[in-house]
Amino acid sequence: MGGSYNTREFFHGKSPAFVRGVLATLLLGVFVLPLLLVMVLPALAFVVQYVGLLAERWYFFAEAQHPQNLYYQGKS
């Protein structure tokens, strides 16, 4: 059985260690660093949190919480 567009385009192929690294980065980038920076440099806090939220989106798809990934995992 061959792959499909969805399995090629929506699976990242990264190692579990990489995914854990993204999780640590997003937790720091979304919560910890912006809270510390907002007192000193609010604009930099915005940028750091934005990057952290982008990492959170990637992590969401990498952990297969997207309905499409859950569907294709169930089919295999």
PQR file of N, CA, C, O and H, with PARSE charges and radii, in Angstrom:
ATOM      1  N   MET A   1       0.843  -1.173   0.000 -0.4000 1.5000
ATOM      2  CA  MET A   1       0.000   0.000   0.000 -0.0000 2.0000
ATOM      3  C   MET A   1       0.886   1.232   0.000  0.5500 1.7000
ATOM      4  O   MET A   1       1.783   1.340   0.836 -0.5500 1.4000
ATOM      5  N   GLY A   2       0.664   2.140  -0.892 -0.4000 1.5000
ATOM      6  CA  GLY A   2       1.480   3.340  -1.014 -0.0000 2.0000
ATOM      7  C   GLY A   2       1.030   4.443  -0.080  0.5500 1.7000
ATOM      8  O   GLY A   2      -0.060   4.398   0.490 -0.5500 1.4000
ATOM      9  H   GLY A   2      -0.065   2.052  -1.571  0.4000 1.0000
ATOM     10  N   GLY A   3       1.889   5.427   0.064 -0.4000 1.5000
ATOM     11  CA  GLY A   3       1.553   6.582   0.887 -0.0000 2.0000
ATOM     12  C   GLY A   3       0.583   7.505   0.161  0.5500 1.7000
ATOM     13  O   GLY A   3       0.317   7.340  -1.030 -0.5500 1.4000
ATOM     14  H   GLY A   3       2.775   5.464  -0.399  0.4000 1.0000
ATOM     15  N   SER A   4       0.074   8.454   0.882 -0.4000 1.5000
ATOM     16  CA  SER A   4      -0.839   9.427   0.294 -0.0000 2.0000
ATOM     17  C   SER A   4      -0.277  10.825   0.521  0.5500 1.7000
ATOM     18  O   SER A   4       0.698  11.005   1.250 -0.5500 1.4000
ATOM     19  H   SER A   4       0.290   8.588   1.849  0.4000 1.0000
ATOM     20  N   TYR A   5      -0.897  11.797  -0.105 -0.4000 1.5000
ATOM     21  CA  TYR A   5      -0.487  13.193   0.086 -0.0000 2.0000
ATOM     22  C   TYR A   5      -0.499  13.554   1.570  0.5500 1.7000
ATOM     23  O   TYR A   5       0.423  14.201   2.068 -0.5500 1.4000
ATOM     24  H   TYR A   5      -1.689  11.650  -0.698  0.4000 1.0000
ATOM     25  N   ASN A   6      -1.538  13.136   2.261 -0.4000 1.5000
ATOM     26  CA  ASN A   6      -1.677  13.503   3.675 -0.0000 2.0000
ATOM     27  C   ASN A   6      -0.577  12.906   4.537  0.5500 1.7000
ATOM     28  O   ASN A   6      -0.076  13.574   5.442 -0.5500 1.4000
ATOM     29  H   ASN A   6      -2.287  12.611   1.857  0.4000 1.0000
ATOM     30  N   THR A   7      -0.197  11.680   4.279 -0.4000 1.5000
ATOM     31  CA  THR A   7       0.856  11.087   5.101 -0.0000 2.0000
ATOM     32  C   THR A   7       2.217  11.668   4.760  0.5500 1.7000
ATOM     33  O   THR A   7       3.093  11.719   5.623 -0.5500 1.4000
ATOM     34  H   THR A   7      -0.604  11.137   3.544  0.4000 1.0000
ATOM     35  N   ARG A   8       2.417  12.107   3.524 -0.4000 1.5000
ATOM     36  CA  ARG A   8       3.696  12.732   3.156 -0.0000 2.0000
ATOM     37  C   ARG A   8       3.785  14.161   3.657  0.5500 1.7000
ATOM     38  O   ARG A   8       4.847  14.585   4.111 -0.5500 1.4000
ATOM     39  H   ARG A   8       1.705  12.066   2.823  0.4000 1.0000
ATOM     40  N   GLU A   9       2.704  14.907   3.588 -0.4000 1.5000
ATOM     41  CA  GLU A   9       2.751  16.337   3.878 -0.0000 2.0000
ATOM     42  C   GLU A   9       2.521  16.682   5.345  0.5500 1.7000
ATOM     43  O   GLU A   9       2.951  17.746   5.791 -0.5500 1.4000
ATOM     44  H   GLU A   9       1.840  14.562   3.220  0.4000 1.0000
ATOM     45  N   PHE A  10       1.863  15.826   6.101 -0.4000 1.5000
ATOM     46  CA  PHE A  10       1.494  16.184   7.465 -0.0000 2.0000
ATOM     47  C   PHE A  10       2.267  15.425   8.534  0.5500 1.7000
ATOM     48  O   PHE A  10       1.933  15.527   9.715 -0.5500 1.4000
ATOM     49  H   PHE A  10       1.513  14.962   5.739  0.4000 1.0000
ATOM     50  N   PHE A  11       3.280  14.673   8.156 -0.4000 1.5000
ATOM     51  CA  PHE A  11       4.125  14.007   9.143 -0.0000 2.0000
ATOM     52  C   PHE A  11       5.522  14.574   9.010  0.5500 1.7000
ATOM     53  O   PHE A  11       6.033  14.725   7.901 -0.5500 1.4000
ATOM     54  H   PHE A  11       3.551  14.590   7.197  0.4000 1.0000
ATOM     55  N   HIS A  12       6.134  14.885  10.121 -0.4000 1.5000
ATOM     56  CA  HIS A  12       7.373  15.651  10.135 -0.0000 2.0000
ATOM     57  C   HIS A  12       8.628  14.807   9.961  0.5500 1.7000
ATOM     58  O   HIS A  12       9.602  15.296   9.389 -0.5500 1.4000
ATOM     59  H   HIS A  12       5.719  14.762  11.023  0.4000 1.0000
ATOM     60  N   GLY A  13       8.649  13.579  10.424 -0.4000 1.5000
ATOM     61  CA  GLY A  13       9.827  12.731  10.290 -0.0000 2.0000
ATOM     62  C   GLY A  13      10.978  13.102  11.215  0.5500 1.7000
ATOM     63  O   GLY A  13      12.109  12.670  10.994 -0.5500 1.4000
ATOM     64  H   GLY A  13       7.858  13.182  10.890  0.4000 1.0000
ATOM     65  N   LYS A  14      10.710  13.885  12.235 -0.4000 1.5000
ATOM     66  CA  LYS A  14      11.754  14.284  13.191 -0.0000 2.0000
ATOM     67  C   LYS A  14      11.849  13.254  14.312  0.5500 1.7000
ATOM     68  O   LYS A  14      10.917  12.488  14.556 -0.5500 1.4000
ATOM     69  H   LYS A  14       9.791  14.235  12.414  0.4000 1.0000
ATOM     70  N   SER A  15      12.999  13.253  14.987 -0.4000 1.5000
ATOM     71  CA  SER A  15      13.220  12.312  16.080 -0.0000 2.0000
ATOM     72  C   SER A  15      12.437  12.742  17.327  0.5500 1.7000
ATOM     73  O   SER A  15      12.091  13.916  17.458 -0.5500 1.4000
ATOM     74  H   SER A  15      13.756  13.875  14.789  0.4000 1.0000
ATOM     75  N   PRO A  16      12.154  11.810  18.242 -0.5600 1.5000
ATOM     76  CA  PRO A  16      11.482  12.177  19.493  0.2800 2.0000
ATOM     77  C   PRO A  16      12.290  13.191  20.311  0.5500 1.7000
ATOM     78  O   PRO A  16      11.706  14.029  20.998 -0.5500 1.4000
ATOM     79  N   ALA A  17      13.612  13.125  20.248 -0.4000 1.5000
ATOM     80  CA  ALA A  17      14.443  14.088  20.970 -0.0000 2.0000
ATOM     81  C   ALA A  17      14.234  15.499  20.419  0.5500 1.7000
ATOM     82  O   ALA A  17      14.191  16.460  21.187 -0.5500 1.4000
ATOM     83  H   ALA A  17      14.087  12.444  19.690  0.4000 1.0000
ATOM     84  N   PHE A  18      14.105  15.631  19.107 -0.4000 1.5000
ATOM     85  CA  PHE A  18      13.858  16.936  18.495 -0.0000 2.0000
ATOM     86  C   PHE A  18      12.512  17.490  18.940  0.5500 1.7000
ATOM     87  O   PHE A  18      12.398  18.676  19.247 -0.5500 1.4000
ATOM     88  H   PHE A  18      14.140  14.850  18.483  0.4000 1.0000
ATOM     89  N   VAL A  19      11.495  16.638  18.975 -0.4000 1.5000
ATOM     90  CA  VAL A  19      10.162  17.063  19.380 -0.0000 2.0000
ATOM     91  C   VAL A  19      10.171  17.513  20.843  0.5500 1.7000
ATOM     92  O   VAL A  19       9.536  18.513  21.178 -0.5500 1.4000
ATOM     93  H   VAL A  19      11.588  15.674  18.726  0.4000 1.0000
ATOM     94  N   ARG A  20      10.873  16.799  21.712 -0.4000 1.5000
ATOM     95  CA  ARG A  20      10.993  17.224  23.113 -0.0000 2.0000
ATOM     96  C   ARG A  20      11.722  18.562  23.220  0.5500 1.7000
ATOM     97  O   ARG A  20      11.381  19.388  24.067 -0.5500 1.4000
ATOM     98  H   ARG A  20      11.389  15.986  21.440  0.4000 1.0000
ATOM     99  N   GLY A  21      12.719  18.777  22.370 -0.4000 1.5000
ATOM    100  CA  GLY A  21      13.435  20.053  22.354 -0.0000 2.0000
ATOM    101  C   GLY A  21      12.522  21.202  21.956  0.5500 1.7000
ATOM    102  O   GLY A  21      12.620  22.299  22.506 -0.5500 1.4000
ATOM    103  H   GLY A  21      12.996  18.106  21.682  0.4000 1.0000
ATOM    104  N   VAL A  22      11.634  20.952  20.998 -0.4000 1.5000
ATOM    105  CA  VAL A  22      10.672  21.980  20.598 -0.0000 2.0000
ATOM    106  C   VAL A  22       9.718  22.276  21.746  0.5500 1.7000
ATOM    107  O   VAL A  22       9.353  23.431  21.961 -0.5500 1.4000
ATOM    108  H   VAL A  22      11.554  20.061  20.550  0.4000 1.0000
ATOM    109  N   LEU A  23       9.313  21.258  22.481 -0.4000 1.5000
ATOM    110  CA  LEU A  23       8.431  21.463  23.631 -0.0000 2.0000
ATOM    111  C   LEU A  23       9.103  22.357  24.669  0.5500 1.7000
ATOM    112  O   LEU A  23       8.479  23.292  25.172 -0.5500 1.4000
ATOM    113  H   LEU A  23       9.610  20.319  22.306  0.4000 1.0000
ATOM    114  N   ALA A  24      10.340  22.090  24.989 -0.4000 1.5000
ATOM    115  CA  ALA A  24      11.059  22.925  25.964 -0.0000 2.0000
ATOM    116  C   ALA A  24      11.188  24.357  25.460  0.5500 1.7000
ATOM    117  O   ALA A  24      11.025  25.309  26.223 -0.5500 1.4000
ATOM    118  H   ALA A  24      10.847  21.331  24.581  0.4000 1.0000
ATOM    119  N   THR A  25      11.481  24.502  24.178 -0.4000 1.5000
ATOM    120  CA  THR A  25      11.621  25.836  23.595 -0.0000 2.0000
ATOM    121  C   THR A  25      10.303  26.597  23.631  0.5500 1.7000
ATOM    122  O   THR A  25      10.280  27.781  23.967 -0.5500 1.4000
ATOM    123  H   THR A  25      11.614  23.729  23.558  0.4000 1.0000
ATOM    124  N   LEU A  26       9.227  25.939  23.293 -0.4000 1.5000
ATOM    125  CA  LEU A  26       7.952  26.654  23.284 -0.0000 2.0000
ATOM    126  C   LEU A  26       7.512  27.038  24.688  0.5500 1.7000
ATOM    127  O   LEU A  26       6.939  28.112  24.874 -0.5500 1.4000
ATOM    128  H   LEU A  26       9.246  24.977  23.020  0.4000 1.0000
ATOM    129  N   LEU A  27       7.762  26.201  25.672 -0.4000 1.5000
ATOM    130  CA  LEU A  27       7.378  26.569  27.035 -0.0000 2.0000
ATOM    131  C   LEU A  27       8.149  27.789  27.520  0.5500 1.7000
ATOM    132  O   LEU A  27       7.582  28.671  28.166 -0.5500 1.4000
ATOM    133  H   LEU A  27       8.228  25.329  25.521  0.4000 1.0000
ATOM    134  N   LEU A  28       9.426  27.839  27.214 -0.4000 1.5000
ATOM    135  CA  LEU A  28      10.220  29.020  27.570 -0.0000 2.0000
ATOM    136  C   LEU A  28       9.788  30.236  26.758  0.5500 1.7000
ATOM    137  O   LEU A  28       9.638  31.331  27.300 -0.5500 1.4000
ATOM    138  H   LEU A  28       9.887  27.123  26.689  0.4000 1.0000
ATOM    139  N   GLY A  29       9.590  30.039  25.462 -0.4000 1.5000
ATOM    140  CA  GLY A  29       9.290  31.152  24.574 -0.0000 2.0000
ATOM    141  C   GLY A  29       7.896  31.722  24.711  0.5500 1.7000
ATOM    142  O   GLY A  29       7.675  32.889  24.388 -0.5500 1.4000
ATOM    143  H   GLY A  29       9.712  29.149  25.022  0.4000 1.0000
ATOM    144  N   VAL A  30       6.947  30.924  25.185 -0.4000 1.5000
ATOM    145  CA  VAL A  30       5.576  31.406  25.305 -0.0000 2.0000
ATOM    146  C   VAL A  30       5.287  31.956  26.697  0.5500 1.7000
ATOM    147  O   VAL A  30       4.530  32.916  26.837 -0.5500 1.4000
ATOM    148  H   VAL A  30       7.126  29.976  25.448  0.4000 1.0000
ATOM    149  N   PHE A  31       5.877  31.364  27.719 -0.4000 1.5000
ATOM    150  CA  PHE A  31       5.517  31.756  29.074 -0.0000 2.0000
ATOM    151  C   PHE A  31       6.627  32.459  29.851  0.5500 1.7000
ATOM    152  O   PHE A  31       6.418  33.566  30.346 -0.5500 1.4000
ATOM    153  H   PHE A  31       6.492  30.583  27.606  0.4000 1.0000
ATOM    154  N   VAL A  32       7.775  31.854  29.966 -0.4000 1.5000
ATOM    155  CA  VAL A  32       8.809  32.341  30.884 -0.0000 2.0000
ATOM    156  C   VAL A  32       9.490  33.615  30.376  0.5500 1.7000
ATOM    157  O   VAL A  32       9.468  34.642  31.054 -0.5500 1.4000
ATOM    158  H   VAL A  32       7.945  30.954  29.564  0.4000 1.0000
ATOM    159  N   LEU A  33      10.087  33.549  29.200 -0.4000 1.5000
ATOM    160  CA  LEU A  33      10.837  34.695  28.697 -0.0000 2.0000
ATOM    161  C   LEU A  33       9.976  35.943  28.479  0.5500 1.7000
ATOM    162  O   LEU A  33      10.404  37.027  28.875 -0.5500 1.4000
ATOM    163  H   LEU A  33      10.104  32.714  28.650  0.4000 1.0000
ATOM    164  N   PRO A  34       8.791  35.853  27.875 -0.5600 1.5000
ATOM    165  CA  PRO A  34       7.989  37.071  27.720  0.2800 2.0000
ATOM    166  C   PRO A  34       7.616  37.714  29.056  0.5500 1.7000
ATOM    167  O   PRO A  34       7.579  38.940  29.164 -0.5500 1.4000
ATOM    168  N   LEU A  35       7.346  36.913  30.052 -0.4000 1.5000
ATOM    169  CA  LEU A  35       7.016  37.464  31.365 -0.0000 2.0000
ATOM    170  C   LEU A  35       8.181  38.256  31.934  0.5500 1.7000
ATOM    171  O   LEU A  35       7.990  39.326  32.511 -0.5500 1.4000
ATOM    172  H   LEU A  35       7.376  35.917  29.964  0.4000 1.0000
ATOM    173  N   LEU A  36       9.393  37.728  31.771 -0.4000 1.5000
ATOM    174  CA  LEU A  36      10.573  38.450  32.251 -0.0000 2.0000
ATOM    175  C   LEU A  36      10.859  39.688  31.403  0.5500 1.7000
ATOM    176  O   LEU A  36      11.234  40.732  31.936 -0.5500 1.4000
ATOM    177  H   LEU A  36       9.549  36.859  31.302  0.4000 1.0000
ATOM    178  N   LEU A  37      10.687  39.575  30.096 -0.4000 1.5000
ATOM    179  CA  LEU A  37      11.013  40.675  29.191 -0.0000 2.0000
ATOM    180  C   LEU A  37       9.993  41.804  29.202  0.5500 1.7000
ATOM    181  O   LEU A  37      10.346  42.950  28.922 -0.5500 1.4000
ATOM    182  H   LEU A  37      10.383  38.727  29.664  0.4000 1.0000
ATOM    183  N   VAL A  38       8.742  41.507  29.516 -0.4000 1.5000
ATOM    184  CA  VAL A  38       7.704  42.533  29.452 -0.0000 2.0000
ATOM    185  C   VAL A  38       8.000  43.673  30.420  0.5500 1.7000
ATOM    186  O   VAL A  38       7.551  44.798  30.203 -0.5500 1.4000
ATOM    187  H   VAL A  38       8.456  40.576  29.743  0.4000 1.0000
ATOM    188  N   MET A  39       8.738  43.400  31.468 -0.4000 1.5000
ATOM    189  CA  MET A  39       9.089  44.449  32.425 -0.0000 2.0000
ATOM    190  C   MET A  39      10.178  45.368  31.883  0.5500 1.7000
ATOM    191  O   MET A  39      10.275  46.529  32.281 -0.5500 1.4000
ATOM    192  H   MET A  39       9.103  42.486  31.644  0.4000 1.0000
ATOM    193  N   VAL A  40      10.997  44.843  30.975 -0.4000 1.5000
ATOM    194  CA  VAL A  40      12.143  45.603  30.480 -0.0000 2.0000
ATOM    195  C   VAL A  40      11.930  46.059  29.027  0.5500 1.7000
ATOM    196  O   VAL A  40      12.022  47.250  28.729 -0.5500 1.4000
ATOM    197  H   VAL A  40      10.919  43.900  30.652  0.4000 1.0000
ATOM    198  N   LEU A  41      11.651  45.131  28.152 -0.4000 1.5000
ATOM    199  CA  LEU A  41      11.529  45.418  26.722 -0.0000 2.0000
ATOM    200  C   LEU A  41      10.250  44.793  26.176  0.5500 1.7000
ATOM    201  O   LEU A  41      10.281  43.663  25.688 -0.5500 1.4000
ATOM    202  H   LEU A  41      11.576  44.164  28.394  0.4000 1.0000
ATOM    203  N   PRO A  42       9.130  45.503  26.247 -0.5600 1.5000
ATOM    204  CA  PRO A  42       7.856  44.915  25.806  0.2800 2.0000
ATOM    205  C   PRO A  42       7.856  44.459  24.343  0.5500 1.7000
ATOM    206  O   PRO A  42       7.256  43.431  24.026 -0.5500 1.4000
ATOM    207  N   ALA A  43       8.512  45.198  23.449 -0.4000 1.5000
ATOM    208  CA  ALA A  43       8.521  44.798  22.037 -0.0000 2.0000
ATOM    209  C   ALA A  43       9.265  43.478  21.851  0.5500 1.7000
ATOM    210  O   ALA A  43       8.828  42.624  21.080 -0.5500 1.4000
ATOM    211  H   ALA A  43       8.998  46.033  23.706  0.4000 1.0000
ATOM    212  N   LEU A  44      10.372  43.308  22.543 -0.4000 1.5000
ATOM    213  CA  LEU A  44      11.121  42.057  22.453 -0.0000 2.0000
ATOM    214  C   LEU A  44      10.310  40.907  23.052  0.5500 1.7000
ATOM    215  O   LEU A  44      10.369  39.780  22.560 -0.5500 1.4000
ATOM    216  H   LEU A  44      10.728  44.002  23.169  0.4000 1.0000
ATOM    217  N   ALA A  45       9.559  41.191  24.110 -0.4000 1.5000
ATOM    218  CA  ALA A  45       8.697  40.167  24.708 -0.0000 2.0000
ATOM    219  C   ALA A  45       7.665  39.683  23.690  0.5500 1.7000
ATOM    220  O   ALA A  45       7.376  38.489  23.615 -0.5500 1.4000
ATOM    221  H   ALA A  45       9.511  42.106  24.510  0.4000 1.0000
ATOM    222  N   PHE A  46       7.113  40.608  22.911 -0.4000 1.5000
ATOM    223  CA  PHE A  46       6.147  40.243  21.875 -0.0000 2.0000
ATOM    224  C   PHE A  46       6.778  39.312  20.848  0.5500 1.7000
ATOM    225  O   PHE A  46       6.186  38.297  20.484 -0.5500 1.4000
ATOM    226  H   PHE A  46       7.348  41.578  22.971  0.4000 1.0000
ATOM    227  N   VAL A  47       7.972  39.650  20.379 -0.4000 1.5000
ATOM    228  CA  VAL A  47       8.648  38.848  19.358 -0.0000 2.0000
ATOM    229  C   VAL A  47       8.959  37.451  19.892  0.5500 1.7000
ATOM    230  O   VAL A  47       8.738  36.456  19.202 -0.5500 1.4000
ATOM    231  H   VAL A  47       8.454  40.476  20.675  0.4000 1.0000
ATOM    232  N   VAL A  48       9.471  37.378  21.117 -0.4000 1.5000
ATOM    233  CA  VAL A  48       9.821  36.085  21.711 -0.0000 2.0000
ATOM    234  C   VAL A  48       8.567  35.229  21.877  0.5500 1.7000
ATOM    235  O   VAL A  48       8.591  34.031  21.594 -0.5500 1.4000
ATOM    236  H   VAL A  48       9.651  38.186  21.677  0.4000 1.0000
ATOM    237  N   GLN A  49       7.482  35.831  22.329 -0.4000 1.5000
ATOM    238  CA  GLN A  49       6.264  35.052  22.512 -0.0000 2.0000
ATOM    239  C   GLN A  49       5.696  34.601  21.171  0.5500 1.7000
ATOM    240  O   GLN A  49       5.167  33.494  21.069 -0.5500 1.4000
ATOM    241  H   GLN A  49       7.462  36.804  22.559  0.4000 1.0000
ATOM    242  N   TYR A  50       5.797  35.426  20.156 -0.4000 1.5000
ATOM    243  CA  TYR A  50       5.316  35.052  18.830 -0.0000 2.0000
ATOM    244  C   TYR A  50       6.075  33.836  18.306  0.5500 1.7000
ATOM    245  O   TYR A  50       5.469  32.900  17.783 -0.5500 1.4000
ATOM    246  H   TYR A  50       6.227  36.325  20.238  0.4000 1.0000
ATOM    247  N   VAL A  51       7.383  33.850  18.445 -0.4000 1.5000
ATOM    248  CA  VAL A  51       8.194  32.707  18.011 -0.0000 2.0000
ATOM    249  C   VAL A  51       7.827  31.462  18.830  0.5500 1.7000
ATOM    250  O   VAL A  51       7.744  30.359  18.289 -0.5500 1.4000
ATOM    251  H   VAL A  51       7.875  34.610  18.870  0.4000 1.0000
ATOM    252  N   GLY A  52       7.610  31.646  20.120 -0.4000 1.5000
ATOM    253  CA  GLY A  52       7.193  30.527  20.960 -0.0000 2.0000
ATOM    254  C   GLY A  52       5.849  29.951  20.538  0.5500 1.7000
ATOM    255  O   GLY A  52       5.649  28.737  20.582 -0.5500 1.4000
ATOM    256  H   GLY A  52       7.677  32.542  20.559  0.4000 1.0000
ATOM    257  N   LEU A  53       4.935  30.810  20.133 -0.4000 1.5000
ATOM    258  CA  LEU A  53       3.629  30.331  19.669 -0.0000 2.0000
ATOM    259  C   LEU A  53       3.740  29.603  18.333  0.5500 1.7000
ATOM    260  O   LEU A  53       3.000  28.651  18.087 -0.5500 1.4000
ATOM    261  H   LEU A  53       5.098  31.796  20.097  0.4000 1.0000
ATOM    262  N   LEU A  54       4.647  30.034  17.476 -0.4000 1.5000
ATOM    263  CA  LEU A  54       4.892  29.289  16.238 -0.0000 2.0000
ATOM    264  C   LEU A  54       5.434  27.892  16.552  0.5500 1.7000
ATOM    265  O   LEU A  54       5.049  26.913  15.913 -0.5500 1.4000
ATOM    266  H   LEU A  54       5.249  30.807  17.676  0.4000 1.0000
ATOM    267  N   ALA A  55       6.327  27.809  17.537 -0.4000 1.5000
ATOM    268  CA  ALA A  55       6.847  26.504  17.953 -0.0000 2.0000
ATOM    269  C   ALA A  55       5.724  25.643  18.523  0.5500 1.7000
ATOM    270  O   ALA A  55       5.713  24.429  18.324 -0.5500 1.4000
ATOM    271  H   ALA A  55       6.640  28.604  18.056  0.4000 1.0000
ATOM    272  N   GLU A  56       4.778  26.262  19.230 -0.4000 1.5000
ATOM    273  CA  GLU A  56       3.652  25.519  19.794 -0.0000 2.0000
ATOM    274  C   GLU A  56       2.789  24.932  18.679  0.5500 1.7000
ATOM    275  O   GLU A  56       2.328  23.797  18.801 -0.5500 1.4000
ATOM    276  H   GLU A  56       4.787  27.249  19.392  0.4000 1.0000
ATOM    277  N   ARG A  57       2.562  25.667  17.609 -0.4000 1.5000
ATOM    278  CA  ARG A  57       1.784  25.164  16.483 -0.0000 2.0000
ATOM    279  C   ARG A  57       2.473  23.967  15.849  0.5500 1.7000
ATOM    280  O   ARG A  57       1.826  22.968  15.537 -0.5500 1.4000
ATOM    281  H   ARG A  57       2.936  26.589  17.510  0.4000 1.0000
ATOM    282  N   TRP A  58       3.788  24.066  15.658 -0.4000 1.5000
ATOM    283  CA  TRP A  58       4.531  22.953  15.073 -0.0000 2.0000
ATOM    284  C   TRP A  58       4.441  21.740  15.994  0.5500 1.7000
ATOM    285  O   TRP A  58       4.240  20.620  15.523 -0.5500 1.4000
ATOM    286  H   TRP A  58       4.313  24.878  15.912  0.4000 1.0000
ATOM    287  N   TYR A  59       4.587  21.951  17.291 -0.4000 1.5000
ATOM    288  CA  TYR A  59       4.524  20.860  18.260 -0.0000 2.0000
ATOM    289  C   TYR A  59       3.148  20.187  18.230  0.5500 1.7000
ATOM    290  O   TYR A  59       3.049  18.965  18.333 -0.5500 1.4000
ATOM    291  H   TYR A  59       4.750  22.861  17.672  0.4000 1.0000
ATOM    292  N   PHE A  60       2.100  20.981  18.090 -0.4000 1.5000
ATOM    293  CA  PHE A  60       0.735  20.450  18.017 -0.0000 2.0000
ATOM    294  C   PHE A  60       0.609  19.446  16.876  0.5500 1.7000
ATOM    295  O   PHE A  60       0.049  18.364  17.052 -0.5500 1.4000
ATOM    296  H   PHE A  60       2.180  21.974  18.006  0.4000 1.0000
ATOM    297  N   PHE A  61       1.133  19.809  15.705 -0.4000 1.5000
ATOM    298  CA  PHE A  61       1.065  18.899  14.569 -0.0000 2.0000
ATOM    299  C   PHE A  61       2.046  17.744  14.726  0.5500 1.7000
ATOM    300  O   PHE A  61       1.739  16.626  14.311 -0.5500 1.4000
ATOM    301  H   PHE A  61       1.588  20.688  15.562  0.4000 1.0000
ATOM    302  N   ALA A  62       3.204  17.978  15.306 -0.4000 1.5000
ATOM    303  CA  ALA A  62       4.209  16.927  15.457 -0.0000 2.0000
ATOM    304  C   ALA A  62       3.757  15.846  16.429  0.5500 1.7000
ATOM    305  O   ALA A  62       4.119  14.680  16.272 -0.5500 1.4000
ATOM    306  H   ALA A  62       3.454  18.886  15.643  0.4000 1.0000
ATOM    307  N   GLU A  63       2.985  16.215  17.409 -0.4000 1.5000
ATOM    308  CA  GLU A  63       2.503  15.244  18.381 -0.0000 2.0000
ATOM    309  C   GLU A  63       1.233  14.535  17.916  0.5500 1.7000
ATOM    310  O   GLU A  63       0.606  13.802  18.681 -0.5500 1.4000
ATOM    311  H   GLU A  63       2.691  17.162  17.537  0.4000 1.0000
ATOM    312  N   ALA A  64       0.863  14.758  16.665 -0.4000 1.5000
ATOM    313  CA  ALA A  64      -0.276  14.073  16.032 -0.0000 2.0000
ATOM    314  C   ALA A  64      -1.594  14.365  16.738  0.5500 1.7000
ATOM    315  O   ALA A  64      -2.445  13.481  16.840 -0.5500 1.4000
ATOM    316  H   ALA A  64       1.373  15.353  16.044  0.4000 1.0000
ATOM    317  N   GLN A  65      -1.773  15.570  17.219 -0.4000 1.5000
ATOM    318  CA  GLN A  65      -3.045  15.937  17.820 -0.0000 2.0000
ATOM    319  C   GLN A  65      -3.996  16.527  16.784  0.5500 1.7000
ATOM    320  O   GLN A  65      -5.155  16.814  17.084 -0.5500 1.4000
ATOM    321  H   GLN A  65      -1.082  16.288  17.136  0.4000 1.0000
ATOM    322  N   HIS A  66      -3.503  16.703  15.580 -0.4000 1.5000
ATOM    323  CA  HIS A  66      -4.358  17.200  14.509 -0.0000 2.0000
ATOM    324  C   HIS A  66      -5.291  16.071  14.073  0.5500 1.7000
ATOM    325  O   HIS A  66      -4.837  14.938  13.913 -0.5500 1.4000
ATOM    326  H   HIS A  66      -2.561  16.470  15.336  0.4000 1.0000
ATOM    327  N   PRO A  67      -6.565  16.344  13.880 -0.5600 1.5000
ATOM    328  CA  PRO A  67      -7.511  15.278  13.517  0.2800 2.0000
ATOM    329  C   PRO A  67      -7.097  14.470  12.290  0.5500 1.7000
ATOM    330  O   PRO A  67      -7.336  13.264  12.226 -0.5500 1.4000
ATOM    331  N   GLN A  68      -6.484  15.125  11.332 -0.4000 1.5000
ATOM    332  CA  GLN A  68      -6.061  14.400  10.135 -0.0000 2.0000
ATOM    333  C   GLN A  68      -4.990  13.376  10.475  0.5500 1.7000
ATOM    334  O   GLN A  68      -5.030  12.257   9.963 -0.5500 1.4000
ATOM    335  H   GLN A  68      -6.290  16.105  11.383  0.4000 1.0000
ATOM    336  N   ASN A  69      -4.037  13.730  11.323 -0.4000 1.5000
ATOM    337  CA  ASN A  69      -3.007  12.783  11.728 -0.0000 2.0000
ATOM    338  C   ASN A  69      -3.616  11.635  12.533  0.5500 1.7000
ATOM    339  O   ASN A  69      -3.230  10.479  12.357 -0.5500 1.4000
ATOM    340  H   ASN A  69      -4.005  14.639  11.739  0.4000 1.0000
ATOM    341  N   LEU A  70      -4.556  11.949  13.407 -0.4000 1.5000
ATOM    342  CA  LEU A  70      -5.200  10.895  14.199 -0.0000 2.0000
ATOM    343  C   LEU A  70      -5.956   9.922  13.288  0.5500 1.7000
ATOM    344  O   LEU A  70      -5.955   8.714  13.524 -0.5500 1.4000
ATOM    345  H   LEU A  70      -4.869  12.888  13.550  0.4000 1.0000
ATOM    346  N   TYR A  71      -6.598  10.455  12.254 -0.4000 1.5000
ATOM    347  CA  TYR A  71      -7.316   9.602  11.315 -0.0000 2.0000
ATOM    348  C   TYR A  71      -6.359   8.647  10.605  0.5500 1.7000
ATOM    349  O   TYR A  71      -6.615   7.445  10.543 -0.5500 1.4000
ATOM    350  H   TYR A  71      -6.599  11.437  12.062  0.4000 1.0000
ATOM    351  N   TYR A  72      -5.273   9.169  10.076 -0.4000 1.5000
ATOM    352  CA  TYR A  72      -4.346   8.321   9.316 -0.0000 2.0000
ATOM    353  C   TYR A  72      -3.572   7.362  10.217  0.5500 1.7000
ATOM    354  O   TYR A  72      -3.173   6.289   9.764 -0.5500 1.4000
ATOM    355  H   TYR A  72      -5.064  10.146  10.126  0.4000 1.0000
ATOM    356  N   GLN A  73      -3.351   7.723  11.484 -0.4000 1.5000
ATOM    357  CA  GLN A  73      -2.742   6.773  12.408 -0.0000 2.0000
ATOM    358  C   GLN A  73      -3.683   5.612  12.662  0.5500 1.7000
ATOM    359  O   GLN A  73      -3.242   4.467  12.767 -0.5500 1.4000
ATOM    360  H   GLN A  73      -3.675   8.594  11.852  0.4000 1.0000
ATOM    361  N   GLY A  74      -4.961   5.891  12.761 -0.4000 1.5000
ATOM    362  CA  GLY A  74      -5.947   4.841  12.974 -0.0000 2.0000
ATOM    363  C   GLY A  74      -6.097   3.918  11.770  0.5500 1.7000
ATOM    364  O   GLY A  74      -6.409   2.738  11.928 -0.5500 1.4000
ATOM    365  H   GLY A  74      -5.318   6.821  12.676  0.4000 1.0000
ATOM    366  N   LYS A  75      -5.877   4.445  10.576 -0.4000 1.5000
ATOM    367  CA  LYS A  75      -5.986   3.642   9.366 -0.0000 2.0000
ATOM    368  C   LYS A  75      -4.810   2.713   9.144  0.5500 1.7000
ATOM    369  O   LYS A  75      -4.934   1.697   8.460 -0.5500 1.4000
ATOM    370  H   LYS A  75      -5.623   5.404  10.448  0.4000 1.0000
ATOM    371  N   SER A  76      -3.657   3.060   9.725 -0.4000 1.5000
ATOM    372  CA  SER A  76      -2.464   2.225   9.481 -0.0000 2.0000
ATOM    373  C   SER A  76      -2.351   1.093  10.469  0.5500 1.7000
ATOM    374  O   SER A  76      -1.408   0.305  10.398 -0.5500 1.4000
ATOM    375  H   SER A  76      -3.555   3.885  10.281  0.4000 1.0000
TER
END
